[in-house]
Amino acid sequence: ALPISGGFEWNALVLVVILGWIFVPIYVKAGVVTMPEYLKKRFGGKRIRIYLSILSLLLYVFTKISADMFSGAIFIRQAMRLNIYIAIVMLLLITALYTVTGGLAAVIYTDTLQTIIMLLRSFILMRYAFTTDR
């Protein structure tokens, strides 16, 4: 049986497809590509776009970024035996340093390198799992 915690991903897949069937025809008919563009065309003005931008940014910071920072800090705490708050500050400083100095290109290269490392390590783990006798 699959764990309950992973079920939300399958639900999200179905929901995104359903929402696509609902909203894509509306966007195509309106001649827009993004939701802020649609809201500007439908309601006019900049206030709704600014509100949506601020709301999206706050939700992103309080959901995704905070969870990523916490999980990274837990790993650093376990690996280096540091206080979790020091680990969070270290993560923030390192990320800010390479993002400010290298810009978006540095972020893209880092993501590419991390993807390659994760894929290689997952294949190594898979090979180990299938060749080890139990």
Distance bins in CASP14 RR format, pairs under 12 A and 6 or more apart:
PFRMAT RR
TARGET T0000
AUTHOR 0000-0000-0000
RMODE 2
METHOD distances of the structure
MODEL  1
1 7 0 0 0 0 0 1 0 0 0 0 0
2 8 0 0 0 0 0 1 0 0 0 0 0
2 9 0 0 0 0 0 1 0 0 0 0 0
2 10 0 0 0 0 1 0 0 0 0 0 0
3 9 0 0 0 0 0 1 0 0 0 0 0
3 10 0 0 0 0 0 1 0 0 0 0 0
4 10 0 0 0 0 0 1 0 0 0 0 0
4 11 0 0 0 0 0 1 0 0 0 0 0
6 12 0 0 0 0 0 1 0 0 0 0 0
6 13 0 0 0 0 0 1 0 0 0 0 0
7 13 0 0 0 0 1 0 0 0 0 0 0
7 14 0 0 0 0 0 1 0 0 0 0 0
7 15 0 0 0 0 0 1 0 0 0 0 0
8 14 0 0 0 0 0 1 0 0 0 0 0
8 15 0 0 0 0 1 0 0 0 0 0 0
9 15 0 0 0 0 0 1 0 0 0 0 0
9 16 0 0 0 0 0 1 0 0 0 0 0
10 16 0 0 0 0 0 1 0 0 0 0 0
10 17 0 0 0 0 0 1 0 0 0 0 0
11 17 0 0 0 0 0 1 0 0 0 0 0
11 18 0 0 0 0 0 1 0 0 0 0 0
12 18 0 0 0 0 0 1 0 0 0 0 0
12 19 0 0 0 0 0 1 0 0 0 0 0
13 19 0 0 0 0 0 1 0 0 0 0 0
13 20 0 0 0 0 0 1 0 0 0 0 0
14 20 0 0 0 0 0 1 0 0 0 0 0
14 21 0 0 0 0 0 1 0 0 0 0 0
15 21 0 0 0 0 0 1 0 0 0 0 0
15 22 0 0 0 0 0 1 0 0 0 0 0
15 23 0 0 0 0 0 1 0 0 0 0 0
16 22 0 0 0 0 0 1 0 0 0 0 0
16 23 0 0 0 0 0 1 0 0 0 0 0
16 24 0 0 0 0 0 1 0 0 0 0 0
17 23 0 0 0 0 0 1 0 0 0 0 0
17 24 0 0 0 0 0 1 0 0 0 0 0
18 24 0 0 0 0 0 1 0 0 0 0 0
19 25 0 0 0 0 0 1 0 0 0 0 0
19 26 0 0 0 0 0 1 0 0 0 0 0
19 27 0 0 0 0 0 1 0 0 0 0 0
19 35 0 0 0 0 0 1 0 0 0 0 0
20 26 0 0 0 0 1 0 0 0 0 0 0
20 27 0 0 0 0 1 0 0 0 0 0 0
20 28 0 0 0 0 0 1 0 0 0 0 0
20 35 0 0 0 0 0 1 0 0 0 0 0
21 27 0 0 0 0 0 1 0 0 0 0 0
21 28 0 0 0 0 0 1 0 0 0 0 0
23 29 0 0 0 0 0 1 0 0 0 0 0
23 30 0 0 0 0 0 1 0 0 0 0 0
23 32 0 0 0 0 0 1 0 0 0 0 0
23 33 0 0 0 0 0 1 0 0 0 0 0
23 34 0 0 0 0 0 1 0 0 0 0 0
23 35 0 0 0 0 1 0 0 0 0 0 0
23 38 0 0 0 0 1 0 0 0 0 0 0
24 30 0 0 0 0 0 1 0 0 0 0 0
24 31 0 0 0 0 0 1 0 0 0 0 0
24 32 0 0 0 0 0 1 0 0 0 0 0
24 33 0 0 0 0 0 1 0 0 0 0 0
24 35 0 0 0 0 0 1 0 0 0 0 0
24 38 0 0 0 0 0 1 0 0 0 0 0
25 31 0 0 0 0 0 1 0 0 0 0 0
26 32 0 0 0 0 1 0 0 0 0 0 0
26 33 0 0 0 0 0 1 0 0 0 0 0
26 35 0 0 0 0 0 1 0 0 0 0 0
26 37 0 0 0 0 0 1 0 0 0 0 0
26 38 1 0 0 1 0 0 0 0 0 0 0
26 39 0 0 0 0 0 1 0 0 0 0 0
26 41 0 0 0 0 0 1 0 0 0 0 0
26 42 0 0 0 0 1 0 0 0 0 0 0
27 33 1 0 0 1 0 0 0 0 0 0 0
27 34 0 0 0 0 1 0 0 0 0 0 0
27 35 0 0 0 0 1 0 0 0 0 0 0
27 36 0 0 0 0 0 1 0 0 0 0 0
27 37 0 0 0 0 1 0 0 0 0 0 0
27 38 1 0 0 1 0 0 0 0 0 0 0
27 39 0 0 0 0 0 1 0 0 0 0 0
27 41 0 0 0 0 0 1 0 0 0 0 0
27 42 0 0 0 0 0 1 0 0 0 0 0
28 38 0 0 0 0 0 1 0 0 0 0 0
29 38 0 0 0 0 0 1 0 0 0 0 0
29 41 0 0 0 0 0 1 0 0 0 0 0
29 42 0 0 0 0 0 1 0 0 0 0 0
30 37 0 0 0 0 1 0 0 0 0 0 0
30 38 1 0 1 0 0 0 0 0 0 0 0
30 39 0 0 0 0 0 1 0 0 0 0 0
30 40 0 0 0 0 0 1 0 0 0 0 0
30 41 1 0 1 0 0 0 0 0 0 0 0
30 42 1 0 0 1 0 0 0 0 0 0 0
30 43 0 0 0 0 0 1 0 0 0 0 0
31 37 0 0 0 0 1 0 0 0 0 0 0
31 38 0 0 0 0 1 0 0 0 0 0 0
31 40 0 0 0 0 0 1 0 0 0 0 0
31 41 1 0 0 1 0 0 0 0 0 0 0
31 42 0 0 0 0 0 1 0 0 0 0 0
32 38 1 0 1 0 0 0 0 0 0 0 0
32 39 0 0 0 0 1 0 0 0 0 0 0
32 40 0 0 0 0 1 0 0 0 0 0 0
32 41 1 0 1 0 0 0 0 0 0 0 0
32 42 0 0 0 0 1 0 0 0 0 0 0
33 40 0 0 0 0 0 1 0 0 0 0 0
33 41 0 0 0 0 0 1 0 0 0 0 0
34 40 0 0 0 0 1 0 0 0 0 0 0
34 41 0 0 0 0 0 1 0 0 0 0 0
34 49 0 0 0 0 1 0 0 0 0 0 0
34 52 0 0 0 0 0 1 0 0 0 0 0
34 53 0 0 0 0 0 1 0 0 0 0 0
34 56 0 0 0 0 0 1 0 0 0 0 0
35 41 0 0 0 0 0 1 0 0 0 0 0
35 42 0 0 0 0 0 1 0 0 0 0 0
35 43 0 0 0 0 0 1 0 0 0 0 0
35 48 0 0 0 0 0 1 0 0 0 0 0
35 49 0 0 0 0 1 0 0 0 0 0 0
35 52 1 0 0 1 0 0 0 0 0 0 0
35 53 0 0 0 0 0 1 0 0 0 0 0
35 55 0 0 0 0 0 1 0 0 0 0 0
35 56 0 0 0 0 1 0 0 0 0 0 0
36 42 0 0 0 0 0 1 0 0 0 0 0
36 43 0 0 0 0 0 1 0 0 0 0 0
36 44 0 0 0 0 0 1 0 0 0 0 0
36 45 0 0 0 0 0 1 0 0 0 0 0
36 46 0 0 0 0 1 0 0 0 0 0 0
36 47 0 0 0 0 0 1 0 0 0 0 0
36 48 0 0 0 0 1 0 0 0 0 0 0
36 49 1 0 1 0 0 0 0 0 0 0 0
36 50 0 0 0 0 1 0 0 0 0 0 0
36 51 0 0 0 0 1 0 0 0 0 0 0
36 52 1 0 1 0 0 0 0 0 0 0 0
36 53 1 0 0 1 0 0 0 0 0 0 0
36 54 0 0 0 0 0 1 0 0 0 0 0
36 55 0 0 0 0 0 1 0 0 0 0 0
36 56 0 0 0 0 1 0 0 0 0 0 0
37 43 0 0 0 0 0 1 0 0 0 0 0
37 44 0 0 0 0 0 1 0 0 0 0 0
37 48 0 0 0 0 0 1 0 0 0 0 0
37 49 0 0 0 0 1 0 0 0 0 0 0
37 52 0 0 0 0 0 1 0 0 0 0 0
38 44 0 0 0 0 0 1 0 0 0 0 0
38 48 0 0 0 0 0 1 0 0 0 0 0
38 49 0 0 0 0 0 1 0 0 0 0 0
38 52 0 0 0 0 0 1 0 0 0 0 0
39 45 0 0 0 0 1 0 0 0 0 0 0
39 46 0 0 0 0 0 1 0 0 0 0 0
39 47 0 0 0 0 1 0 0 0 0 0 0
39 48 1 0 1 0 0 0 0 0 0 0 0
39 49 1 0 0 1 0 0 0 0 0 0 0
39 50 0 0 0 0 0 1 0 0 0 0 0
39 51 0 0 0 0 1 0 0 0 0 0 0
39 52 1 0 0 1 0 0 0 0 0 0 0
39 53 0 0 0 0 0 1 0 0 0 0 0
39 55 0 0 0 0 0 1 0 0 0 0 0
39 56 0 0 0 0 0 1 0 0 0 0 0
40 46 1 0 0 1 0 0 0 0 0 0 0
40 47 0 0 0 0 0 1 0 0 0 0 0
40 48 1 0 0 1 0 0 0 0 0 0 0
40 49 1 0 1 0 0 0 0 0 0 0 0
40 50 0 0 0 0 0 1 0 0 0 0 0
40 51 0 0 0 0 0 1 0 0 0 0 0
40 52 0 0 0 0 1 0 0 0 0 0 0
40 53 0 0 0 0 0 1 0 0 0 0 0
41 48 0 0 0 0 0 1 0 0 0 0 0
41 49 0 0 0 0 0 1 0 0 0 0 0
42 48 0 0 0 0 1 0 0 0 0 0 0
42 49 0 0 0 0 0 1 0 0 0 0 0
43 49 0 0 0 0 1 0 0 0 0 0 0
43 51 0 0 0 0 0 1 0 0 0 0 0
43 52 0 0 0 0 0 1 0 0 0 0 0
44 50 0 0 0 0 0 1 0 0 0 0 0
45 51 0 0 0 0 0 1 0 0 0 0 0
45 52 0 0 0 0 0 1 0 0 0 0 0
46 52 0 0 0 0 0 1 0 0 0 0 0
46 53 0 0 0 0 1 0 0 0 0 0 0
47 53 0 0 0 0 0 1 0 0 0 0 0
47 54 0 0 0 0 0 1 0 0 0 0 0
48 54 0 0 0 0 0 1 0 0 0 0 0
48 55 0 0 0 0 0 1 0 0 0 0 0
49 55 0 0 0 0 0 1 0 0 0 0 0
49 56 0 0 0 0 0 1 0 0 0 0 0
50 56 0 0 0 0 0 1 0 0 0 0 0
50 57 0 0 0 0 0 1 0 0 0 0 0
51 57 0 0 0 0 0 1 0 0 0 0 0
51 58 0 0 0 0 0 1 0 0 0 0 0
52 58 0 0 0 0 0 1 0 0 0 0 0
52 59 0 0 0 0 0 1 0 0 0 0 0
53 59 0 0 0 0 0 1 0 0 0 0 0
53 60 0 0 0 0 0 1 0 0 0 0 0
54 60 0 0 0 0 0 1 0 0 0 0 0
54 61 0 0 0 0 0 1 0 0 0 0 0
55 61 0 0 0 0 0 1 0 0 0 0 0
55 62 0 0 0 0 0 1 0 0 0 0 0
55 63 0 0 0 0 0 1 0 0 0 0 0
56 62 0 0 0 0 0 1 0 0 0 0 0
56 63 0 0 0 0 0 1 0 0 0 0 0
56 64 0 0 0 0 0 1 0 0 0 0 0
57 63 0 0 0 0 0 1 0 0 0 0 0
57 64 0 0 0 0 0 1 0 0 0 0 0
57 65 0 0 0 0 1 0 0 0 0 0 0
58 64 0 0 0 0 0 1 0 0 0 0 0
58 65 0 0 0 0 0 1 0 0 0 0 0
58 66 0 0 0 0 0 1 0 0 0 0 0
59 65 0 0 0 0 0 1 0 0 0 0 0
59 66 0 0 0 0 0 1 0 0 0 0 0
60 66 0 0 0 0 1 0 0 0 0 0 0
60 67 0 0 0 0 0 1 0 0 0 0 0
60 68 0 0 0 0 0 1 0 0 0 0 0
61 67 0 0 0 0 0 1 0 0 0 0 0
61 68 0 0 0 0 0 1 0 0 0 0 0
61 69 0 0 0 0 1 0 0 0 0 0 0
62 68 0 0 0 0 0 1 0 0 0 0 0
62 69 0 0 0 0 0 1 0 0 0 0 0
62 70 0 0 0 0 0 1 0 0 0 0 0
63 69 0 0 0 0 0 1 0 0 0 0 0
63 70 0 0 0 0 0 1 0 0 0 0 0
64 70 0 0 0 0 0 1 0 0 0 0 0
64 71 0 0 0 0 0 1 0 0 0 0 0
65 71 0 0 0 0 0 1 0 0 0 0 0
65 72 0 0 0 0 0 1 0 0 0 0 0
65 88 0 0 0 0 0 1 0 0 0 0 0
65 91 0 0 0 0 0 1 0 0 0 0 0
65 92 0 0 0 0 0 1 0 0 0 0 0
65 95 0 0 0 0 1 0 0 0 0 0 0
66 72 0 0 0 0 0 1 0 0 0 0 0
66 73 0 0 0 0 0 1 0 0 0 0 0
66 88 0 0 0 0 1 0 0 0 0 0 0
66 91 0 0 0 0 0 1 0 0 0 0 0
66 92 0 0 0 0 0 1 0 0 0 0 0
67 73 0 0 0 0 0 1 0 0 0 0 0
67 74 0 0 0 0 0 1 0 0 0 0 0
68 74 0 0 0 0 0 1 0 0 0 0 0
68 75 0 0 0 0 0 1 0 0 0 0 0
68 88 0 0 0 0 0 1 0 0 0 0 0
68 91 0 0 0 0 1 0 0 0 0 0 0
68 92 0 0 0 0 0 1 0 0 0 0 0
68 95 0 0 0 0 1 0 0 0 0 0 0
69 75 0 0 0 0 0 1 0 0 0 0 0
69 76 0 0 0 0 0 1 0 0 0 0 0
69 84 0 0 0 0 0 1 0 0 0 0 0
69 85 0 0 0 0 0 1 0 0 0 0 0
69 87 0 0 0 0 1 0 0 0 0 0 0
69 88 1 0 1 0 0 0 0 0 0 0 0
69 89 0 0 0 0 1 0 0 0 0 0 0
69 90 0 0 0 0 0 1 0 0 0 0 0
69 91 1 0 1 0 0 0 0 0 0 0 0
69 92 1 0 0 1 0 0 0 0 0 0 0
69 93 0 0 0 0 0 1 0 0 0 0 0
69 94 0 0 0 0 0 1 0 0 0 0 0
69 95 0 0 0 0 1 0 0 0 0 0 0
69 96 0 0 0 0 0 1 0 0 0 0 0
70 76 0 0 0 0 0 1 0 0 0 0 0
70 77 0 0 0 0 0 1 0 0 0 0 0
70 84 0 0 0 0 1 0 0 0 0 0 0
70 85 0 0 0 0 0 1 0 0 0 0 0
70 87 0 0 0 0 1 0 0 0 0 0 0
70 88 1 0 0 1 0 0 0 0 0 0 0
70 91 0 0 0 0 1 0 0 0 0 0 0
70 92 0 0 0 0 0 1 0 0 0 0 0
71 77 0 0 0 0 0 1 0 0 0 0 0
71 78 0 0 0 0 0 1 0 0 0 0 0
71 84 0 0 0 0 0 1 0 0 0 0 0
71 87 0 0 0 0 0 1 0 0 0 0 0
71 88 0 0 0 0 0 1 0 0 0 0 0
71 91 0 0 0 0 0 1 0 0 0 0 0
72 78 0 0 0 0 1 0 0 0 0 0 0
72 79 0 0 0 0 1 0 0 0 0 0 0
72 80 0 0 0 0 0 1 0 0 0 0 0
72 82 0 0 0 0 0 1 0 0 0 0 0
72 84 0 0 0 0 1 0 0 0 0 0 0
72 87 1 0 0 1 0 0 0 0 0 0 0
72 88 0 0 0 0 1 0 0 0 0 0 0
72 90 0 0 0 0 1 0 0 0 0 0 0
72 91 1 0 0 1 0 0 0 0 0 0 0
72 92 0 0 0 0 0 1 0 0 0 0 0
72 94 0 0 0 0 0 1 0 0 0 0 0
72 95 0 0 0 0 0 1 0 0 0 0 0
73 79 0 0 0 0 0 1 0 0 0 0 0
73 80 0 0 0 0 0 1 0 0 0 0 0
73 82 0 0 0 0 1 0 0 0 0 0 0
73 83 0 0 0 0 1 0 0 0 0 0 0
73 84 1 0 1 0 0 0 0 0 0 0 0
73 85 0 0 0 0 1 0 0 0 0 0 0
73 86 0 0 0 0 1 0 0 0 0 0 0
73 87 1 1 0 0 0 0 0 0 0 0 0
73 88 1 0 1 0 0 0 0 0 0 0 0
73 89 0 0 0 0 1 0 0 0 0 0 0
73 90 0 0 0 0 1 0 0 0 0 0 0
73 91 1 0 0 1 0 0 0 0 0 0 0
73 92 0 0 0 0 1 0 0 0 0 0 0
73 94 0 0 0 0 0 1 0 0 0 0 0
73 95 0 0 0 0 0 1 0 0 0 0 0
74 80 0 0 0 0 0 1 0 0 0 0 0
74 82 0 0 0 0 0 1 0 0 0 0 0
74 83 0 0 0 0 0 1 0 0 0 0 0
74 84 1 0 0 1 0 0 0 0 0 0 0
74 87 1 0 0 1 0 0 0 0 0 0 0
74 88 0 0 0 0 1 0 0 0 0 0 0
74 91 0 0 0 0 0 1 0 0 0 0 0
75 81 0 0 0 0 0 1 0 0 0 0 0
75 82 0 0 0 0 0 1 0 0 0 0 0
75 84 0 0 0 0 0 1 0 0 0 0 0
75 87 0 0 0 0 1 0 0 0 0 0 0
75 88 0 0 0 0 0 1 0 0 0 0 0
75 90 0 0 0 0 0 1 0 0 0 0 0
75 91 0 0 0 0 1 0 0 0 0 0 0
76 82 1 0 0 1 0 0 0 0 0 0 0
76 83 0 0 0 0 1 0 0 0 0 0 0
76 84 0 0 0 0 1 0 0 0 0 0 0
76 85 0 0 0 0 0 1 0 0 0 0 0
76 86 0 0 0 0 1 0 0 0 0 0 0
76 87 1 1 0 0 0 0 0 0 0 0 0
76 88 0 0 0 0 1 0 0 0 0 0 0
76 89 0 0 0 0 0 1 0 0 0 0 0
76 90 1 0 0 1 0 0 0 0 0 0 0
76 91 1 0 0 1 0 0 0 0 0 0 0
76 92 0 0 0 0 0 1 0 0 0 0 0
76 94 0 0 0 0 0 1 0 0 0 0 0
77 83 1 0 0 1 0 0 0 0 0 0 0
77 84 1 0 1 0 0 0 0 0 0 0 0
77 85 0 0 0 0 1 0 0 0 0 0 0
77 86 0 0 0 0 1 0 0 0 0 0 0
77 87 1 0 1 0 0 0 0 0 0 0 0
77 88 0 0 0 0 1 0 0 0 0 0 0
77 90 0 0 0 0 0 1 0 0 0 0 0
77 91 0 0 0 0 0 1 0 0 0 0 0
78 84 0 0 0 0 1 0 0 0 0 0 0
78 87 0 0 0 0 1 0 0 0 0 0 0
79 87 0 0 0 0 1 0 0 0 0 0 0
79 90 0 0 0 0 0 1 0 0 0 0 0
80 86 0 0 0 0 1 0 0 0 0 0 0
80 87 1 0 0 1 0 0 0 0 0 0 0
80 90 0 0 0 0 1 0 0 0 0 0 0
80 91 0 0 0 0 0 1 0 0 0 0 0
81 87 0 0 0 0 1 0 0 0 0 0 0
82 88 0 0 0 0 1 0 0 0 0 0 0
82 89 0 0 0 0 1 0 0 0 0 0 0
82 90 1 0 0 1 0 0 0 0 0 0 0
82 91 0 0 0 0 0 1 0 0 0 0 0
83 89 0 0 0 0 1 0 0 0 0 0 0
83 90 0 0 0 0 0 1 0 0 0 0 0
84 90 0 0 0 0 0 1 0 0 0 0 0
84 91 0 0 0 0 0 1 0 0 0 0 0
85 91 0 0 0 0 0 1 0 0 0 0 0
85 92 0 0 0 0 0 1 0 0 0 0 0
86 92 0 0 0 0 0 1 0 0 0 0 0
86 93 0 0 0 0 0 1 0 0 0 0 0
87 93 0 0 0 0 0 1 0 0 0 0 0
87 94 0 0 0 0 0 1 0 0 0 0 0
88 94 0 0 0 0 0 1 0 0 0 0 0
88 95 0 0 0 0 0 1 0 0 0 0 0
89 95 0 0 0 0 0 1 0 0 0 0 0
89 96 0 0 0 0 0 1 0 0 0 0 0
90 96 0 0 0 0 0 1 0 0 0 0 0
90 97 0 0 0 0 0 1 0 0 0 0 0
91 97 0 0 0 0 0 1 0 0 0 0 0
91 98 0 0 0 0 0 1 0 0 0 0 0
91 99 0 0 0 0 0 1 0 0 0 0 0
92 98 0 0 0 0 0 1 0 0 0 0 0
92 99 0 0 0 0 0 1 0 0 0 0 0
92 100 0 0 0 0 0 1 0 0 0 0 0
93 99 0 0 0 0 0 1 0 0 0 0 0
93 100 0 0 0 0 0 1 0 0 0 0 0
94 100 0 0 0 0 0 1 0 0 0 0 0
94 101 0 0 0 0 0 1 0 0 0 0 0
94 106 0 0 0 0 0 1 0 0 0 0 0
94 110 0 0 0 0 0 1 0 0 0 0 0
95 101 0 0 0 0 0 1 0 0 0 0 0
95 102 0 0 0 0 0 1 0 0 0 0 0
95 103 0 0 0 0 0 1 0 0 0 0 0
95 106 0 0 0 0 0 1 0 0 0 0 0
95 107 0 0 0 0 1 0 0 0 0 0 0
95 110 0 0 0 0 1 0 0 0 0 0 0
96 102 0 0 0 0 0 1 0 0 0 0 0
96 103 0 0 0 0 0 1 0 0 0 0 0
96 106 0 0 0 0 0 1 0 0 0 0 0
96 107 0 0 0 0 0 1 0 0 0 0 0
97 103 0 0 0 0 0 1 0 0 0 0 0
97 106 0 0 0 0 1 0 0 0 0 0 0
97 107 0 0 0 0 0 1 0 0 0 0 0
97 110 0 0 0 0 0 1 0 0 0 0 0
98 104 0 0 0 0 0 1 0 0 0 0 0
98 105 0 0 0 0 0 1 0 0 0 0 0
98 106 1 0 1 0 0 0 0 0 0 0 0
98 107 1 0 0 1 0 0 0 0 0 0 0
98 108 0 0 0 0 0 1 0 0 0 0 0
98 109 0 0 0 0 1 0 0 0 0 0 0
98 110 1 0 0 1 0 0 0 0 0 0 0
98 111 0 0 0 0 0 1 0 0 0 0 0
98 113 0 0 0 0 0 1 0 0 0 0 0
99 105 0 0 0 0 0 1 0 0 0 0 0
99 106 1 0 0 1 0 0 0 0 0 0 0
99 107 1 0 1 0 0 0 0 0 0 0 0
99 108 0 0 0 0 0 1 0 0 0 0 0
99 109 0 0 0 0 0 1 0 0 0 0 0
99 110 0 0 0 0 1 0 0 0 0 0 0
99 111 0 0 0 0 0 1 0 0 0 0 0
100 106 0 0 0 0 1 0 0 0 0 0 0
100 107 0 0 0 0 0 1 0 0 0 0 0
101 107 0 0 0 0 0 1 0 0 0 0 0
102 108 0 0 0 0 0 1 0 0 0 0 0
102 109 0 0 0 0 1 0 0 0 0 0 0
102 110 0 0 0 0 1 0 0 0 0 0 0
103 109 0 0 0 0 1 0 0 0 0 0 0
103 110 0 0 0 0 0 1 0 0 0 0 0
104 110 0 0 0 0 0 1 0 0 0 0 0
104 111 0 0 0 0 0 1 0 0 0 0 0
105 111 0 0 0 0 0 1 0 0 0 0 0
105 112 0 0 0 0 0 1 0 0 0 0 0
106 112 0 0 0 0 0 1 0 0 0 0 0
106 113 0 0 0 0 0 1 0 0 0 0 0
107 113 0 0 0 0 0 1 0 0 0 0 0
107 114 0 0 0 0 0 1 0 0 0 0 0
108 114 0 0 0 0 0 1 0 0 0 0 0
108 115 0 0 0 0 0 1 0 0 0 0 0
109 115 0 0 0 0 0 1 0 0 0 0 0
109 116 0 0 0 0 0 1 0 0 0 0 0
110 116 0 0 0 0 0 1 0 0 0 0 0
110 117 0 0 0 0 0 1 0 0 0 0 0
111 117 0 0 0 0 0 1 0 0 0 0 0
111 118 0 0 0 0 0 1 0 0 0 0 0
112 118 0 0 0 0 0 1 0 0 0 0 0
112 119 0 0 0 0 0 1 0 0 0 0 0
113 119 0 0 0 0 0 1 0 0 0 0 0
113 120 0 0 0 0 0 1 0 0 0 0 0
114 120 0 0 0 0 0 1 0 0 0 0 0
114 121 0 0 0 0 0 1 0 0 0 0 0
115 121 0 0 0 0 0 1 0 0 0 0 0
115 122 0 0 0 0 0 1 0 0 0 0 0
116 122 0 0 0 0 0 1 0 0 0 0 0
116 123 0 0 0 0 0 1 0 0 0 0 0
117 123 0 0 0 0 0 1 0 0 0 0 0
117 124 0 0 0 0 0 1 0 0 0 0 0
118 124 0 0 0 0 0 1 0 0 0 0 0
118 125 0 0 0 0 0 1 0 0 0 0 0
119 125 0 0 0 0 0 1 0 0 0 0 0
119 126 0 0 0 0 0 1 0 0 0 0 0
120 126 0 0 0 0 0 1 0 0 0 0 0
120 127 0 0 0 0 0 1 0 0 0 0 0
121 127 0 0 0 0 0 1 0 0 0 0 0
121 128 0 0 0 0 0 1 0 0 0 0 0
122 128 0 0 0 0 0 1 0 0 0 0 0
122 129 0 0 0 0 0 1 0 0 0 0 0
123 129 0 0 0 0 0 1 0 0 0 0 0
123 130 0 0 0 0 0 1 0 0 0 0 0
124 130 0 0 0 0 0 1 0 0 0 0 0
124 131 0 0 0 0 0 1 0 0 0 0 0
125 131 0 0 0 0 0 1 0 0 0 0 0
125 132 0 0 0 0 0 1 0 0 0 0 0
126 132 0 0 0 0 0 1 0 0 0 0 0
END
